[in-house]
Amino acid sequence: MNQKELQKFISYLVDNYQVFAPQEEEKKVIIKEISSAKTAALTSQLPFFSWKKFFVPEKEIMFSFKNSALIQNGAEKSSQIALLGVNILDLRSILLYDAVFANDPYYQKQRKNTLIIGYGPEVKLTDGALRKIETEDLKCLPFDIFLYNINQGAKDQKYNIFSATEKGKKILSEIDYKDYTEIKFIGHKYNSFLEEKKNLRREKLKNNHIQKIWDELGKICLECGKCAIACPTCFCFKINDCPELTEGAGERARCWDSCFYSEFSEVAGPVSPAGEKPKFLKNTAQKIHFWYYHKFARIPDEYNMMGCVGCHRCVEVCPVGINIEEVMEEVEKS
């Protein structure tokens, strides 16, 4: 696909979908809605924020009620959206979401209305590190259409096009584009290097607990939760029942949450003399260990994949400079 064909493709998307794509703004790459093919910027630079909110919104109305009537949310009637230029790391996070929320009707409604156009083969982190994927591994990523840049950095860029779904093939057919490769999505794939690292980290966290590591981190961590909010694979949420001023009316919503927040670990039980509720995470060291254990032990146990895609967004937003890769290297050496 050449640049002229790409513009035609994006114009079709804009005419038929609400399209979101990476945009450069104030020296950062952020994700914004675009209104024309001219404003779309396909880039290998990792967006500052992930695409998480399009799959697990910051706040999602599950249902509203009025007297005895229950009104389900209207996600199934919402406009269809297209996510243009999703990088390989964020595609891996969507792979995890698809497993975690496989039986969640709210997620599935949103997922059904979302067209995913991946972009690669590489993504550049803010520290200059590169992550890259080969064409044979595209079958392990969830997308409808993938734009594989075959001459990154050239003035007249060209793309090999891949489609993994009927939805993607239909769109390519509607713009009369036939020079694409059809691939079959197979889901998470065994990779010897990643599997070895996953098993090592899981084994260390489960069977070789070094409290000193977490105590030292607990001394500097502010419990701000920025790492969890920035992380593309953090999916914890809380449920809020919100009554309206009108009697007998209100709504139930779920919102992003973090295990670093004090209310996250509060449990029912007697209140202490100081007025505090009991918590199963009693201090900062326990909270940060809980977060890492979830990423590198519980998620691999439950879904056979890493709970970290290596984007380092948590490193970028941490106000005290905690580096997830350095922490896990220390865990591996212990």
C-alpha positions in Angstrom: 0.0 0.0 0.0 1.5 3.3 -1.0 0.8 6.8 0.4 -2.1 7.5 -2.0 -3.8 4.2 -1.2 -3.2 4.8 2.5 -4.9 8.2 2.3 -7.9 6.6 0.5 -8.0 4.0 3.3 -8.0 6.5 6.1 -10.6 8.7 4.3 -12.9 5.7 4.2 -12.4 5.2 7.9 -13.1 8.8 8.7 -16.3 8.7 6.6 -17.6 5.5 8.4 -16.1 5.5 11.9 -15.1 7.7 14.7 -11.4 7.5 14.2 -8.7 7.9 16.9 -5.0 7.9 16.0 -1.6 9.0 17.6 -0.9 12.7 17.2 2.2 14.7 18.2 1.4 17.5 20.6 3.8 19.5 22.8 6.6 17.0 22.2 4.5 14.1 23.2 2.5 11.5 21.2 -1.1 11.3 22.4 -4.2 9.7 21.0 -6.8 12.0 19.6 -9.8 11.8 17.3 -9.0 12.8 13.7 -11.4 14.3 11.2 -9.5 13.9 8.0 -6.8 11.7 6.4 -4.4 14.6 6.5 -4.3 14.8 10.3 -3.5 11.1 10.8 0.1 10.6 11.9 1.4 7.0 11.9 4.4 6.9 14.1 6.6 4.3 15.7 6.9 6.5 18.9 5.0 5.0 21.8 2.0 7.2 22.8 2.3 8.7 26.3 -1.0 7.1 27.3 -2.2 3.7 26.1 -5.4 2.8 24.3 -6.8 1.3 27.5 -9.7 3.7 27.8 -11.2 2.5 24.5 -11.6 -1.0 26.0 -12.0 -0.4 29.7 -13.3 3.2 30.1 -12.3 5.4 33.0 -15.9 5.4 34.0 -18.5 3.1 32.5 -22.2 3.2 33.2 -23.3 -0.4 33.7 -27.0 0.4 34.1 -29.3 3.0 35.5 -32.6 2.5 37.4 -35.8 4.4 38.0 -38.1 3.0 40.5 -38.5 -0.7 39.6 -37.2 -0.2 36.0 -33.7 -1.3 35.1 -32.1 0.3 32.1 -29.0 -1.3 30.6 -26.3 0.9 29.2 -26.4 1.6 25.5 -22.9 0.5 24.4 -24.4 -1.8 21.8 -26.0 1.2 20.1 -22.9 3.5 20.3 -21.1 4.7 17.2 -18.4 2.4 15.8 -14.9 3.6 16.5 -11.6 2.8 14.6 -8.3 2.8 16.4 -5.7 3.6 13.8 -2.0 2.9 14.4 -2.1 0.7 17.5 1.5 -0.4 18.2 2.6 -4.0 19.0 2.9 -3.5 22.7 -0.6 -2.1 23.1 -1.9 -4.9 20.9 -0.4 -7.3 23.4 -2.3 -5.6 26.2 -5.5 -6.0 24.3 -4.7 -9.7 24.0 -4.7 -9.8 27.8 -8.0 -7.8 28.1 -9.7 -10.2 25.7 -8.8 -13.1 28.0 -9.7 -11.3 31.3 -13.0 -9.9 30.0 -13.9 -12.9 27.8 -17.3 -13.3 29.6 -17.9 -9.6 30.5 -20.9 -8.3 28.4 -19.9 -4.6 28.8 -16.4 -5.2 27.5 -17.7 -7.4 24.7 -20.2 -4.8 23.5 -17.4 -2.2 23.4 -15.0 -4.7 21.7 -17.6 -5.5 19.0 -17.9 -1.8 18.0 -14.2 -1.3 17.8 -12.1 -1.7 14.7 -8.4 -2.2 15.4 -5.7 -1.2 12.8 -2.3 -2.1 14.1 0.9 -0.4 13.0 4.5 -1.7 13.0 6.9 -3.5 12.8 8.5 -1.5 15.6 7.7 0.8 18.5 10.2 3.2 20.0 10.0 3.8 23.8 10.8 7.3 25.3 14.2 6.1 26.4 15.1 5.1 22.8 14.7 1.4 23.3 13.0 -0.4 20.3 10.5 -3.3 20.4 10.0 -5.1 17.1 7.9 -7.9 15.6 8.4 -10.2 12.6 5.6 -10.8 10.2 5.3 -14.5 11.2 4.4 -13.4 14.7 1.5 -11.1 13.7 -0.8 -14.1 14.0 -0.4 -13.8 17.7 -1.8 -10.2 17.9 -5.4 -9.1 18.0 -6.2 -6.8 15.1 -8.5 -6.4 12.1 -6.0 -4.8 9.8 -2.2 -4.4 10.2 -0.1 -1.8 8.5 3.4 -3.2 8.3 5.9 -0.4 7.3 8.5 -1.9 5.0 10.7 1.2 4.6 10.5 3.0 8.0 11.8 6.6 7.7 11.6 6.9 4.0 9.8 9.9 2.4 7.5 7.7 0.4 6.6 5.0 2.9 5.0 1.8 1.8 3.2 -0.9 3.8 2.5 -4.6 3.6 -1.1 -5.1 4.6 -2.4 -8.0 6.7 -6.0 -8.8 7.7 -6.9 -11.2 10.4 -10.7 -10.9 10.6 -13.8 -10.8 8.3 -14.4 -7.3 9.4 -10.9 -6.2 8.2 -11.3 -8.1 4.8 -14.7 -6.5 4.2 -13.2 -3.0 4.7 -10.3 -3.6 2.3 -12.8 -5.0 -0.2 -15.0 -1.9 0.1 -12.0 0.4 -0.8 -11.1 -2.1 -3.6 -7.8 -3.0 -2.1 -6.8 -6.6 -2.9 -3.0 -6.8 -2.3 -3.1 -7.9 1.3 -2.2 -11.1 3.2 -4.8 -13.0 5.1 -3.6 -14.5 8.3 -5.3 -16.5 11.0 -5.2 -15.2 14.6 -3.9 -18.0 16.9 -3.7 -16.1 20.2 -0.8 -16.2 22.6 2.2 -18.0 21.2 4.9 -19.9 23.1 8.2 -18.0 22.9 11.2 -19.7 24.4 13.0 -16.6 25.6 9.8 -14.9 27.0 8.6 -18.2 28.5 11.9 -18.7 30.3 11.8 -15.1 31.7 8.2 -15.4 32.6 8.8 -18.7 34.5 11.9 -17.3 36.2 10.1 -14.2 37.5 7.0 -16.1 38.5 9.2 -18.7 40.4 11.2 -16.0 42.2 8.1 -14.1 43.3 6.2 -17.1 44.4 9.0 -19.1 46.1 11.9 -16.8 47.0 10.3 -13.8 48.7 13.0 -11.2 49.7 11.2 -8.7 52.0 14.2 -6.3 51.8 13.4 -5.5 48.2 9.8 -4.4 48.9 10.7 -2.6 52.2 13.2 -0.5 50.3 10.7 0.3 47.6 8.1 1.0 50.3 10.2 3.7 51.7 10.1 5.8 48.5 6.8 4.8 46.9 4.2 7.6 47.3 1.2 5.3 46.7 0.0 7.8 44.0 -1.1 5.0 41.7 0.2 6.7 38.5 1.9 3.5 37.5 -1.4 1.6 37.5 -3.3 4.3 35.6 -0.6 4.6 32.9 -0.1 0.8 32.6 -1.9 -0.6 29.6 -2.5 -4.0 31.4 -3.9 -2.7 34.7 -7.6 -3.5 34.7 -8.8 -3.2 38.3 -12.0 -1.3 38.8 -14.4 -0.4 41.6 -18.2 -0.3 41.5 -20.0 2.9 42.5 -23.8 3.2 43.0 -24.7 6.8 42.4 -28.2 7.9 43.4 -29.9 10.9 41.7 -31.7 13.7 43.4 -34.9 12.2 42.1 -36.2 9.6 44.5 -35.8 6.0 43.4 -33.4 6.8 40.5 -29.7 6.4 40.0 -27.0 4.5 38.2 -24.3 1.9 38.8 -20.9 2.6 37.3 -17.5 1.0 37.3 -14.4 3.2 37.4 -10.6 2.6 37.2 -9.1 1.7 40.5 -5.6 0.9 41.8 -4.2 -1.4 44.5 -2.2 1.5 45.7 -5.3 3.4 46.8 -6.2 3.0 50.5 -9.8 2.0 49.9 -8.8 -0.8 47.5 -7.7 -3.1 50.2 -10.3 -2.2 52.9 -12.5 -5.1 54.0 -15.6 -5.4 56.1 -15.0 -5.9 59.8 -14.7 -4.0 63.1 -13.3 -0.5 63.0 -10.1 0.1 65.0 -10.1 2.5 68.0 -8.6 5.1 65.7 -11.5 4.8 63.3 -9.7 2.9 60.6 -11.2 0.0 58.7 -9.2 -3.3 58.4 -7.1 -3.8 55.3 -5.4 -6.8 53.7 -2.7 -4.5 52.3 -1.5 -2.7 55.4 1.5 -0.7 54.2 3.3 0.6 51.1 5.7 -2.3 50.9 2.8 -4.8 50.8 1.0 -2.7 48.1 4.0 -2.5 45.8 4.7 -6.2 46.2 1.1 -7.0 45.5 1.3 -5.0 42.2 4.4 -6.8 41.0 3.1 -10.2 42.1 0.0 -9.6 40.1 2.0 -8.7 37.0 4.5 -11.4 37.1 2.9 -14.3 39.0 -0.9 -14.2 39.2 -1.5 -13.2 35.6 0.9 -15.8 34.2 -0.8 -18.4 36.4 -4.3 -17.5 35.2 -3.7 -16.5 31.6 -0.3 -18.0 30.7 1.1 -14.6 29.6 3.0 -11.7 31.1 1.1 -9.0 32.9 3.7 -6.5 31.6 4.2 -5.7 28.0 7.5 -3.8 28.5 6.3 -0.3 27.5 7.9 1.4 30.5 5.0 3.9 30.8 5.1 3.3 34.6 8.7 4.4 34.7 7.9 7.6 32.8 5.2 8.7 35.2 6.7 7.5 38.5 7.5 10.7 40.6 10.2 8.9 42.5 11.9 7.0 39.6 11.0 3.4 40.4 12.0 1.3 37.3 10.0 -1.9 36.8 12.8 -3.5 34.8 15.4 -2.8 37.4 13.2 -4.1 40.2 12.5 -7.4 38.4 16.3 -7.8 37.6 16.9 -7.5 41.3 14.2 -10.1 42.0 15.8 -12.4 39.4 19.2 -12.2 41.0 17.8 -12.8 44.5 
